[in-house]
Amino acid sequence: MPTSHSQRVFALLCAVPLVLSMAGCGAGVLATNGTESVQIRGNVIGGQQPVASSDIKLYAAGTAGNGSASRPMLLSGTTPITVTTDQNGNFSITGDYACSNLEDQVYIVAQGGNPGLTAGTNNAALTLMTALGRCGDLPTTQFITVNELTTVAAAWALTPFLKDAADLGATATNTAGIRNGFLNSRLLVDPGTGFDATATANLKVETRKLNTLADALASCVNSDGTSGCSTLFAAATPPSGTAPANTLAAVLNIVRNPSNKVTDVFNTVGTVPPFGPTLTKAPSDWTMSLTVSGGGVSLPTGLALDAEGNVWVASYNGVLSAFTPQGAPMSSTGYGVGTLSESYGLVVDTNDDIWVTIEEQPHHTPTRGSMVKFHGVKTGATAGNTIGGFAPDSTGNYVFYDGSVDYPVALSADTNGNIFMDNSANASVTVFSNTGAALLDGLGSGASAQPLAIAVDTAHGVWLANQGDQSVTHVDASGNVLAHPTNCCNGANGLALDGFGNAWVANYYGSTISEVGPTGTVPIALQAGGGLNTPGNIVIDAAQDIWVDNYRGTSFSHLAGNSSTLAPGTGISGSKGYGQDAGLMLPFGIGFDPTGNIWLSNFGGTTITMFFGAATPTRTPVVPAPVAP
């Protein structure tokens, strides 16, 4: 892999305790009371050249909202100060700051400097950053590198929270989301070495794409910031937007508009790229994926996330798998083996417990199906107890069914913790309490046909997507039919509600979406675009944007919702959707987490896939409508 000679030398020197007193090599020392000064040392590298006279700033992420002002941490009294790199690109922050809050998420920015050019040259367009993470964990970082790779990693992992170098923040109620964003940046790049991260065996990222985008940035970084940056800045100008003024702004534009001028960005890579291995041709887009295996996943179907961003996945072959937000399996084999089978539907309820359908129940009577409740991370295991009069099976899980259950394939939950199960065979809904007691059955009977998706509204009514005809059904909590348009859809396969009470439908046949109002109006009928290709499921984020997995298209699509500056339903993703480079295999389930990552299950294999920072951070579980965390 082509790397800077100076990067290798510094990385090696910093591993030798005898030379820790050298400039550029050192370890942070943090007081647990948060008042004693700490020490950070590192270097700034542009491609293969140290960057001299670069201004170093240390920030703690803001808490006043996404993209809110960061807090400068380098202070003389209350006045912000700047540390400057020496002629070898080294910097040392010694006694200039302390962690006022150990939970603060911390990052370093390098601005300007001379990337090995004629003495006195300053590249004012150079802005690089490295995401460090929790302030209380800084002692684990022995040496910090700031370069193009650390910058693109931060941009992909933190883009929902990152406005510019001095404005990176989340809401005070979304500490989990921004914390996971900082941790996710380490899945891409090691902040100590500035090289690609070494992934665990069950994780895979698009390393060549990562290196290639860093190489594109290097063409500008290793210049005087004028003509050397003009091509990159032109390629990074978003549709109807303005050109970026620095390298961080450029890479943010690229990852936020991943289908825009893809080849132009690729063509900015120099003839001797500093990072490798690289792509040999332009990618389909500039999304970045993490493919996750293990945990017992086998033909995965339904997917949802809990409040902490943990990922729960059902598999057709009878297992519930769980992963941390960074893709580590919580169990090597999964849960419910021997109990689950033919599982499609999955929902996380308001208590962070997990419910999974069994379409056909071969080991129980009746055989027409059931659902199983699993306790999540928050509540822990309660095997041996009884819930709603049902004793656990041999694995400690709770199986629920009654005479109304008839081949269920989808689930939803309301704010009371009740669980709504669709019965695809008898075209109705059964409602269970959180303890498993059957409350209502037969909702929607006579007004639906082979429902394959279900969504509960804010008034505890329910929507059904009817693949058996051209309709959707909306009934209130008592079962009264509120809407049943019969000309809206075409093989409705997925359904989700926006914050305005509208239902958005993924039409498997014809590769379109539809929007249906609460009373049955159809503002959008059978609209194509955004790369829709036999869409399966659909979700809506806190910005009210629409996200759809393309079951036969090995991609996912992004479309404008009712809060966009674009017309609702307008395709934002390219003509083939996003994610063509990630190796998606019949993507089935789709969801997002409080960090803004998109997760998909690959029914055609044994993996799930996460796309870094693609959506707006959204509270999970999504019950009943999408809101910010």
C-alpha positions as CSV (number, residue, x, y, z in Angstrom):
1,M,0.0,0.0,0.0
2,P,1.6,3.3,-1.0
3,T,2.1,5.4,2.2
4,S,4.2,8.3,3.3
5,H,7.7,7.5,4.4
6,S,7.3,10.0,7.2
7,Q,4.0,8.4,8.3
8,R,5.8,5.0,8.7
9,V,8.7,6.5,10.6
10,F,6.5,8.3,13.0
11,A,4.3,5.3,13.6
12,L,7.3,3.2,14.3
13,L,9.0,5.7,16.6
14,C,5.8,6.1,18.6
15,A,5.8,2.4,19.4
16,V,9.2,2.7,21.2
17,P,9.0,3.9,24.8
18,L,12.5,5.3,24.9
19,V,11.7,8.1,22.4
20,L,8.4,9.3,23.8
21,S,9.9,12.6,24.6
22,M,10.4,13.3,20.9
23,A,8.1,15.9,19.3
24,G,5.2,14.1,17.7
25,C,5.3,11.0,19.9
26,G,3.4,10.8,23.2
27,A,0.4,9.6,25.2
28,G,-2.4,11.5,26.7
29,V,-2.5,11.6,30.5
30,L,-6.0,12.2,31.9
31,A,-7.1,12.9,35.4
32,T,-10.3,11.0,36.4
33,N,-11.6,14.1,38.1
34,G,-11.6,16.0,34.9
35,T,-9.5,18.9,36.2
36,E,-5.9,17.9,35.6
37,S,-4.3,18.8,32.3
38,V,-3.7,16.2,29.6
39,Q,-1.2,15.8,26.9
40,I,-1.8,15.0,23.2
41,R,0.8,14.8,20.5
42,G,0.6,13.9,16.8
43,N,1.3,15.1,13.3
44,V,-0.4,16.4,10.2
45,I,0.3,14.7,7.0
46,G,-1.0,15.7,3.5
47,G,-0.7,12.7,1.3
48,Q,3.1,11.9,1.6
49,Q,4.1,15.3,2.9
50,P,4.2,16.7,6.5
51,V,2.2,19.9,6.8
52,A,4.2,22.7,8.5
53,S,2.7,25.8,10.2
54,S,-0.8,24.3,10.3
55,D,-3.1,25.6,13.0
56,I,-4.3,22.8,15.3
57,K,-7.6,23.2,17.2
58,L,-9.2,20.8,19.6
59,Y,-13.0,20.8,20.0
60,A,-15.7,19.1,22.1
61,A,-18.9,18.4,20.1
62,G,-21.8,20.7,20.7
63,T,-25.1,19.6,22.4
64,A,-27.5,22.2,21.0
65,G,-28.6,20.2,17.9
66,N,-27.2,18.6,14.8
67,G,-24.4,20.8,13.5
68,S,-24.4,23.0,16.6
69,A,-21.4,25.0,17.6
70,S,-18.5,23.0,19.1
71,R,-16.7,24.0,22.2
72,P,-13.0,25.0,21.8
73,M,-10.9,23.1,24.3
74,L,-7.5,24.8,23.8
75,L,-7.8,27.8,26.1
76,S,-5.7,30.3,27.9
77,G,-8.1,31.1,30.7
78,T,-11.3,31.5,28.7
79,T,-9.6,32.7,25.5
80,P,-9.3,30.1,22.7
81,I,-5.7,29.5,21.5
82,T,-4.1,27.7,18.6
83,V,-1.2,25.2,18.5
84,T,0.9,25.2,15.3
85,T,2.7,22.3,13.7
86,D,6.5,22.4,13.3
87,Q,8.4,21.9,10.0
88,N,7.9,18.1,10.3
89,G,4.1,18.4,10.8
90,N,4.4,17.6,14.5
91,F,2.2,19.2,17.2
92,S,2.1,18.9,21.0
93,I,-0.8,19.9,23.2
94,T,0.6,19.9,26.7
95,G,-1.2,21.4,29.7
96,D,-3.5,23.5,27.5
97,Y,-6.7,21.7,28.2
98,A,-8.6,19.3,30.5
99,C,-11.7,17.3,30.1
100,S,-14.4,19.3,31.8
101,N,-16.8,16.4,31.0
102,L,-15.5,12.9,30.5
103,E,-18.4,12.2,28.1
104,D,-17.6,14.9,25.7
105,Q,-16.9,13.7,22.1
106,V,-13.6,15.2,21.0
107,Y,-12.0,15.9,17.6
108,I,-8.9,17.7,16.2
109,V,-8.9,20.0,13.2
110,A,-5.8,21.1,11.2
111,Q,-6.3,24.3,9.1
112,G,-3.9,25.8,6.6
113,G,-0.1,25.2,6.4
114,N,2.6,24.3,4.0
115,P,2.3,20.8,2.6
116,G,6.0,20.5,1.5
117,L,6.0,23.4,-1.0
118,T,8.2,26.4,-1.3
119,A,9.0,28.1,2.1
120,G,6.3,30.5,3.1
121,T,3.5,28.8,1.0
122,N,0.2,28.4,2.8
123,N,-2.7,26.3,1.6
124,A,-5.6,28.2,3.0
125,A,-8.0,25.6,1.5
126,L,-6.5,22.8,3.7
127,T,-8.9,21.6,6.4
128,L,-8.4,18.1,7.8
129,M,-9.8,16.5,10.9
130,T,-9.6,13.4,13.1
131,A,-12.4,12.1,15.3
132,L,-11.0,11.0,18.6
133,G,-14.1,10.1,20.6
134,R,-15.0,10.2,24.3
135,C,-12.8,12.6,26.2
136,G,-12.5,10.1,29.1
137,D,-11.0,7.6,26.7
138,L,-8.2,9.8,25.3
139,P,-5.4,8.0,27.2
140,T,-5.9,5.0,24.8
141,T,-4.8,7.1,21.9
142,Q,-1.0,7.0,22.0
143,F,-0.4,9.1,18.9
144,I,-2.8,11.1,16.6
145,T,-2.5,11.4,12.9
146,V,-4.5,14.0,11.0
147,N,-4.6,13.3,7.3
148,E,-7.0,12.7,4.3
149,L,-8.0,9.3,5.5
150,T,-9.0,10.4,9.0
151,T,-10.9,13.3,7.3
152,V,-13.0,11.1,5.0
153,A,-13.6,8.6,7.8
154,A,-15.0,11.5,10.0
155,A,-17.1,12.8,7.1
156,W,-18.8,9.5,6.4
157,A,-19.3,8.5,10.1
158,L,-20.4,12.0,11.4
159,T,-21.9,13.8,8.4
160,P,-25.4,14.1,10.0
161,F,-23.8,16.0,12.9
162,L,-21.1,17.9,11.1
163,K,-21.7,21.3,9.6
164,D,-18.1,22.5,9.3
165,A,-14.8,22.4,11.3
166,A,-16.1,24.4,14.2
167,D,-19.7,23.1,14.2
168,L,-20.1,19.5,15.0
169,G,-22.9,18.6,17.5
170,A,-26.0,16.6,18.3
171,T,-29.0,17.2,20.5
172,A,-28.5,16.8,24.2
173,T,-30.9,13.8,24.0
174,N,-28.9,12.0,21.3
175,T,-25.7,11.1,23.2
176,A,-26.0,7.6,21.9
177,G,-26.2,8.7,18.3
178,I,-23.1,10.9,18.2
179,R,-21.1,8.6,20.5
180,N,-21.7,5.8,17.9
181,G,-20.8,8.1,15.1
182,F,-17.3,8.7,16.7
183,L,-16.9,5.0,17.3
184,N,-17.9,4.2,13.7
185,S,-15.2,6.4,12.4
186,R,-12.7,3.9,13.9
187,L,-14.3,1.1,11.8
188,L,-12.8,3.0,8.8
189,V,-9.5,4.5,10.0
190,D,-7.1,4.1,12.9
191,P,-6.7,7.6,14.3
192,G,-3.3,6.8,15.7
193,T,-1.7,5.7,12.5
194,G,-3.9,7.4,9.9
195,F,-4.1,4.1,8.0
196,D,-7.1,1.9,7.2
197,A,-8.5,0.3,10.3
198,T,-7.9,-3.4,10.8
199,A,-11.4,-4.9,10.8
200,T,-12.6,-7.9,12.8
201,A,-13.3,-11.1,10.9
202,N,-17.1,-10.5,10.6
203,L,-16.8,-6.9,9.3
204,K,-16.0,-5.6,5.8
205,V,-15.8,-2.0,4.5
206,E,-15.2,-0.7,1.0
207,T,-11.5,-0.1,1.6
208,R,-10.6,0.8,-2.0
209,K,-13.4,3.4,-2.1
210,L,-12.2,4.8,1.2
211,N,-8.6,5.1,-0.1
212,T,-9.7,6.6,-3.4
213,L,-11.7,9.4,-1.9
214,A,-8.7,10.2,0.4
215,D,-6.5,10.3,-2.7
216,A,-8.9,12.7,-4.4
217,L,-8.7,15.0,-1.3
218,A,-4.9,14.7,-1.4
219,S,-4.7,16.3,-4.8
220,C,-5.9,19.5,-3.2
221,V,-4.2,19.2,0.1
222,N,-0.8,18.8,-1.5
223,S,-1.1,22.1,-3.4
224,D,-1.1,25.8,-2.7
225,G,-4.9,25.7,-2.5
226,T,-5.7,27.5,-5.7
227,S,-5.5,25.8,-9.1
228,G,-4.6,22.5,-7.3
229,C,-8.1,22.5,-5.6
230,S,-10.2,24.0,-8.4
231,T,-11.0,20.6,-10.1
232,L,-11.9,19.0,-6.8
233,F,-14.1,21.9,-5.7
234,A,-15.9,21.9,-9.0
235,A,-16.6,18.2,-8.7
236,A,-17.7,18.6,-5.1
237,T,-20.2,21.4,-5.9
238,P,-23.7,20.0,-5.2
239,P,-26.7,20.5,-7.5
240,S,-27.9,24.1,-7.2
241,G,-25.2,24.7,-4.6
242,T,-22.1,26.7,-4.2
243,A,-18.5,25.4,-4.5
244,P,-16.8,24.4,-1.3
245,A,-14.0,26.6,0.0
246,N,-11.9,23.9,1.8
247,T,-11.1,20.2,1.8
248,L,-13.4,19.3,4.7
249,A,-16.4,21.1,3.0
250,A,-15.5,19.3,-0.2
251,V,-15.6,15.8,1.2
252,L,-18.8,16.6,3.1
253,N,-20.5,17.7,-0.1
254,I,-19.4,14.5,-1.8
255,V,-20.6,12.1,0.9
256,R,-23.9,14.0,1.2
257,N,-24.5,13.9,-2.5
258,P,-23.1,10.5,-3.3
259,S,-24.5,10.2,-6.8
260,N,-23.4,13.7,-7.9
261,K,-20.4,14.0,-10.4
262,V,-19.1,10.6,-9.3
263,T,-16.7,10.3,-12.2
264,D,-15.5,13.9,-11.9
265,V,-14.5,13.3,-8.3
266,F,-12.7,10.0,-9.2
267,N,-10.8,11.8,-12.0
268,T,-9.2,14.2,-9.4
269,V,-7.0,11.4,-8.1
270,G,-3.4,12.0,-9.1
271,T,-1.2,9.6,-11.1
272,V,0.7,8.6,-7.9
273,P,-2.0,8.3,-5.3
274,P,-0.7,8.3,-1.7
275,F,-3.2,5.8,-0.3
276,G,-4.0,2.3,-1.6
277,P,-5.2,-0.1,-2.8
278,T,-7.5,2.1,-4.8
279,L,-10.4,1.7,-7.3
280,T,-9.4,1.2,-10.9
281,K,-12.6,2.9,-12.1
282,A,-15.2,5.3,-10.8
283,P,-17.6,3.8,-8.2
284,S,-21.3,3.7,-8.7
285,D,-21.6,6.3,-5.9
286,W,-19.7,7.6,-2.9
287,T,-21.8,5.8,-0.2
288,M,-19.7,3.8,2.3
289,S,-20.9,0.5,3.6
290,L,-20.1,-1.9,6.4
291,T,-21.1,-5.5,5.7
292,V,-21.7,-7.6,8.9
293,S,-21.8,-11.3,9.2
294,G,-22.1,-13.8,12.1
295,G,-24.6,-13.9,14.9
296,G,-26.5,-16.8,13.3
297,V,-27.8,-14.7,10.4
298,S,-29.3,-17.0,7.7
299,L,-31.6,-15.6,5.0
300,P,-32.3,-12.4,7.1
301,T,-35.7,-10.7,6.8
302,G,-37.2,-8.2,9.2
303,L,-34.8,-5.7,10.8
304,A,-35.2,-3.0,13.5
305,L,-33.2,-1.0,16.0
306,D,-33.5,-0.3,19.7
307,A,-33.0,3.0,21.5
308,E,-29.2,2.5,21.8
309,G,-28.8,1.7,18.1
310,N,-28.4,-2.1,18.6
311,V,-29.6,-4.0,15.5
312,W,-32.1,-6.9,15.7
313,V,-32.6,-9.1,12.7
314,A,-35.0,-12.0,12.1
315,S,-34.0,-14.8,9.7
316,Y,-36.3,-17.0,7.6
317,N,-34.3,-20.0,8.8
318,G,-35.3,-19.6,12.4
319,V,-33.0,-17.3,14.4
320,L,-33.1,-13.8,15.9
321,S,-29.7,-12.1,15.6
322,A,-28.5,-9.1,17.5
323,F,-25.5,-6.7,16.9
324,T,-24.0,-3.7,18.6
325,P,-24.1,-0.4,16.7
326,Q,-20.5,-1.3,15.5
327,G,-21.6,-4.7,14.1
328,A,-20.3,-7.0,16.9
329,P,-22.7,-10.0,17.4
330,M,-24.2,-10.2,20.9
331,S,-24.5,-14.0,20.4
332,S,-22.5,-16.1,18.1
333,T,-25.5,-18.3,17.3
334,G,-28.4,-16.0,17.8
335,Y,-31.6,-16.5,19.8
336,G,-34.7,-18.5,19.4
337,V,-33.1,-21.5,17.6
338,G,-35.6,-24.3,17.8
339,T,-38.5,-22.0,18.4
340,L,-38.5,-19.6,15.4
341,S,-39.1,-20.6,11.8
342,E,-40.2,-18.9,8.6
343,S,-39.9,-15.5,10.3
344,Y,-40.5,-12.3,8.3
345,G,-41.8,-9.7,10.7
346,L,-39.9,-8.0,13.5
347,V,-40.6,-5.0,15.7
348,V,-38.9,-3.4,18.7
349,D,-41.5,-2.1,21.2
350,T,-41.3,0.9,23.5
351,N,-39.6,-1.2,26.2
352,D,-36.9,-2.2,23.7
353,D,-38.2,-5.8,23.7
354,I,-38.3,-7.7,20.4
355,W,-41.2,-9.4,18.8
356,V,-40.8,-11.8,15.8
357,T,-43.4,-13.6,13.7
358,I,-43.6,-17.2,12.8
359,E,-45.6,-17.4,9.5
360,E,-46.2,-21.1,9.9
361,Q,-45.8,-23.0,13.2
362,P,-44.9,-26.6,12.4
363,H,-44.0,-27.5,16.0
364,H,-47.2,-26.1,17.7
365,T,-50.9,-26.2,17.4
366,P,-52.4,-24.3,15.6
367,T,-50.0,-24.5,12.7
368,R,-51.1,-21.2,11.2
369,G,-48.4,-19.2,12.9
370,S,-47.6,-17.2,16.0
371,M,-45.2,-14.7,17.4
372,V,-42.4,-14.8,19.9
373,K,-41.3,-12.1,22.4
374,F,-37.7,-11.7,23.3
375,H,-36.4,-9.5,26.1
376,G,-34.0,-6.9,24.8
377,V,-30.8,-5.5,26.2
378,K,-32.6,-3.0,28.5
379,T,-34.7,-5.6,30.4
380,G,-32.4,-8.6,30.3
381,A,-33.3,-12.2,30.4
382,T,-36.3,-13.4,32.4
383,A,-36.4,-17.0,31.5
384,G,-38.7,-19.1,33.8
385,N,-41.2,-16.3,34.4
386,T,-44.6,-16.3,32.8
387,I,-46.1,-13.5,30.7
388,G,-49.8,-13.1,30.1
389,G,-50.4,-16.7,31.2
390,F,-48.0,-18.2,28.6
391,A,-45.0,-20.1,30.0
392,P,-41.7,-19.8,28.2
393,D,-40.5,-22.6,25.9
394,S,-37.3,-24.5,26.5
395,T,-35.2,-21.5,25.3
396,G,-36.8,-19.0,27.6
397,N,-38.8,-17.2,24.9
398,Y,-42.5,-16.5,25.0
399,V,-44.7,-17.8,22.2
400,F,-48.1,-16.1,21.6
401,Y,-51.0,-17.1,19.4
402,D,-54.7,-17.5,19.5
403,G,-57.4,-18.6,17.0
404,S,-57.2,-15.4,15.1
405,V,-53.6,-15.7,14.0
406,D,-53.4,-16.7,10.4
407,Y,-50.0,-16.8,8.7
408,P,-48.6,-13.5,10.1
409,V,-45.8,-11.8,8.2
410,A,-45.5,-8.3,9.7
411,L,-45.7,-6.5,13.1
412,S,-46.0,-3.0,14.4
413,A,-46.3,-1.4,17.9
414,D,-48.0,1.6,19.4
415,T,-46.9,4.0,22.2
416,N,-48.9,1.9,24.7
417,G,-46.6,-1.1,24.0
418,N,-49.4,-3.0,22.2
419,I,-48.3,-5.3,19.3
420,F,-50.3,-5.3,16.0
421,M,-49.9,-8.5,13.9
422,D,-51.1,-8.7,10.4
423,N,-52.7,-12.0,9.2
424,S,-51.9,-12.4,5.6
425,A,-54.2,-15.3,5.0
426,N,-57.4,-13.9,6.5
427,A,-56.6,-10.3,5.7
428,S,-57.0,-8.8,9.1
429,V,-55.1,-7.6,12.2
430,T,-54.8,-9.0,15.7
431,V,-53.8,-6.7,18.6
432,F,-52.0,-8.1,21.6
433,S,-51.0,-6.4,24.8
434,N,-47.4,-6.2,25.8
435,T,-48.0,-9.2,28.0
436,G,-49.4,-11.2,25.2
437,A,-53.1,-11.0,25.9
438,A,-55.2,-10.8,22.7
439,L,-57.1,-7.5,22.8
440,L,-58.7,-7.3,19.4
441,D,-58.9,-9.4,16.3
442,G,-60.3,-9.0,12.9
443,L,-59.4,-5.3,12.4
444,G,-59.6,-4.5,8.7
445,S,-61.5,-7.6,7.7
446,G,-63.3,-7.2,4.4
447,A,-61.3,-4.2,3.4
448,S,-57.9,-5.7,2.7
449,A,-56.4,-8.5,0.6
450,Q,-53.2,-10.4,1.5
451,P,-51.6,-7.6,3.7
452,L,-47.8,-7.8,3.8
453,A,-47.0,-4.7,5.8
454,I,-48.6,-2.9,8.7
455,A,-48.1,0.5,10.5
456,V,-49.8,1.9,13.6
457,D,-50.8,5.6,13.6
458,T,-50.7,8.1,16.4
459,A,-54.3,7.4,17.4
460,H,-53.7,3.6,17.6
461,G,-55.4,3.0,14.3
462,V,-53.7,0.8,11.7
463,W,-52.7,0.9,8.1
464,L,-52.3,-2.2,5.9
465,A,-50.5,-2.6,2.6
466,N,-52.5,-5.0,0.5
467,Q,-50.4,-6.8,-2.1
468,G,-53.4,-8.9,-3.1
469,D,-55.0,-5.9,-4.8
470,Q,-54.3,-2.2,-5.7
471,S,-55.1,-0.8,-2.3
472,V,-54.2,0.1,1.2
473,T,-56.5,0.1,4.2
474,H,-56.7,2.5,7.1
475,V,-58.9,1.6,10.1
476,D,-59.2,3.3,13.5
477,A,-58.6,1.7,16.9
478,S,-62.2,0.3,16.9
479,G,-61.9,-1.2,13.4
480,N,-63.9,1.4,11.5
481,V,-62.6,1.8,8.0
482,L,-61.2,5.4,7.5
483,A,-59.8,4.9,4.0
484,H,-59.5,2.2,1.4
485,P,-58.4,3.6,-1.9
486,T,-58.4,0.9,-4.6
487,N,-56.4,2.8,-7.2
488,C,-53.3,3.9,-5.3
489,C,-50.9,1.1,-5.5
490,N,-49.6,-1.9,-7.4
491,G,-48.6,-4.9,-5.3
492,A,-48.1,-2.9,-2.1
493,N,-45.2,-4.5,-0.2
494,G,-44.0,-2.0,2.3
495,L,-45.7,0.8,4.2
496,A,-44.5,3.6,6.5
497,L,-46.1,6.7,8.1
498,D,-44.6,10.2,8.0
499,G,-45.0,12.9,10.7
500,F,-48.1,14.3,8.9
501,G,-50.1,11.1,9.1
502,N,-49.6,10.1,5.5
503,A,-48.9,6.6,4.4
504,W,-46.1,6.0,2.0
505,V,-46.2,2.7,0.1
506,A,-43.5,0.7,-1.7
507,N,-45.1,-0.9,-4.8
508,Y,-43.3,-4.1,-5.7
509,Y,-44.9,-4.4,-9.1
510,G,-44.0,-1.6,-11.4
511,S,-41.2,-0.3,-9.1
512,T,-42.9,2.8,-7.8
513,I,-44.0,4.5,-4.6
514,S,-47.4,6.0,-3.6
515,E,-48.5,8.4,-0.9
516,V,-52.0,8.1,0.7
517,G,-53.5,10.7,3.0
518,P,-55.3,9.7,6.3
519,T,-58.7,9.9,4.6
520,G,-57.8,8.1,1.5
521,T,-56.7,10.9,-0.8
522,V,-53.8,9.9,-3.1
523,P,-51.4,12.8,-3.6
524,I,-48.9,10.5,-5.3
525,A,-49.8,7.4,-7.2
526,L,-47.3,5.0,-8.8
527,Q,-44.3,7.4,-9.0
528,A,-41.0,6.0,-10.2
529,G,-37.5,7.5,-9.8
530,G,-34.5,7.4,-7.5
531,G,-33.5,4.0,-8.8
532,L,-36.6,2.2,-7.5
533,N,-36.5,-1.5,-8.6
534,T,-39.0,-4.0,-7.3
535,P,-39.0,-2.2,-3.9
536,G,-39.6,-4.3,-0.8
537,N,-39.8,-2.2,2.4
538,I,-39.9,1.5,3.2
539,V,-39.0,3.7,6.1
540,I,-39.1,7.4,6.8
541,D,-36.5,9.4,8.8
542,A,-36.9,12.4,11.1
543,A,-36.4,14.8,8.2
544,Q,-39.5,13.0,6.6
545,D,-37.3,11.7,3.7
546,I,-38.3,8.4,2.2
547,W,-35.9,5.4,2.1
548,V,-36.7,2.2,0.2
549,D,-34.8,-1.1,-0.3
550,N,-34.8,-2.5,-3.8
551,Y,-35.3,-6.2,-3.5
552,R,-34.3,-7.1,-7.0
553,G,-32.2,-4.0,-7.6
554,T,-29.3,-4.7,-5.1
555,S,-29.6,-1.1,-4.0
556,F,-31.7,1.3,-1.9
557,S,-33.4,4.5,-2.9
558,H,-33.8,8.0,-1.3
559,L,-36.7,10.1,-2.2
560,A,-38.0,13.5,-1.0
561,G,-40.7,13.6,1.6
562,N,-43.1,16.3,2.7
563,S,-40.5,18.5,4.4
564,S,-38.1,18.6,1.5
565,T,-37.4,21.6,-0.7
566,L,-38.0,19.2,-3.6
567,A,-41.4,18.0,-4.7
568,P,-42.6,15.1,-2.6
569,G,-41.6,11.8,-4.2
570,T,-38.7,13.2,-6.2
571,G,-35.9,10.8,-6.5
572,I,-32.7,12.0,-4.8
573,S,-30.6,8.9,-5.4
574,G,-29.3,8.1,-8.8
575,S,-31.0,6.1,-11.6
576,K,-29.8,2.8,-10.0
577,G,-30.2,3.8,-6.4
578,Y,-27.4,3.8,-3.8
579,G,-25.2,1.0,-2.7
580,Q,-24.4,-0.8,-5.9
581,D,-20.8,-1.4,-4.8
582,A,-21.7,-2.9,-1.5
583,G,-22.7,-6.4,-2.7
584,L,-26.3,-6.3,-1.5
585,M,-28.2,-9.5,-2.0
586,L,-32.0,-9.3,-2.2
587,P,-32.2,-6.5,0.4
588,F,-35.3,-7.2,2.5
589,G,-35.5,-5.3,5.7
590,I,-34.5,-1.6,6.1
591,G,-34.1,0.7,9.1
592,F,-31.9,3.5,10.5
593,D,-30.4,4.3,13.8
594,P,-29.9,7.5,16.0
595,T,-26.6,8.1,14.2
596,G,-28.3,8.3,10.8
597,N,-26.9,5.1,9.4
598,I,-29.1,3.0,7.1
599,W,-29.2,-0.8,7.8
600,L,-30.4,-3.5,5.4
601,S,-30.8,-7.2,5.7
602,N,-29.6,-9.4,2.7
603,F,-32.2,-12.1,2.3
604,G,-30.0,-13.7,-0.4
605,G,-27.2,-14.5,2.0
606,T,-26.0,-14.4,5.6
607,T,-25.2,-10.7,6.1
608,I,-26.6,-7.3,6.9
609,T,-25.2,-4.0,5.6
610,M,-24.9,-0.6,7.1
611,F,-24.4,2.6,5.2
612,F,-22.5,5.3,7.1
613,G,-24.4,8.5,7.8
614,A,-26.8,8.3,4.9
615,A,-30.0,9.5,6.7
616,T,-31.1,12.0,9.3
617,P,-30.6,10.7,12.9
618,T,-34.0,9.3,14.0
619,R,-35.3,8.1,17.4
620,T,-35.5,4.3,17.6
621,P,-37.6,2.3,17.9
622,V,-39.8,4.3,15.5
623,V,-43.2,4.2,17.4
624,P,-45.4,5.3,15.7
625,A,-44.0,8.2,13.6
626,P,-40.4,9.3,12.8
627,V,-39.0,12.0,15.1
628,A,-35.6,13.3,16.0
629,P,-33.9,11.6,19.0
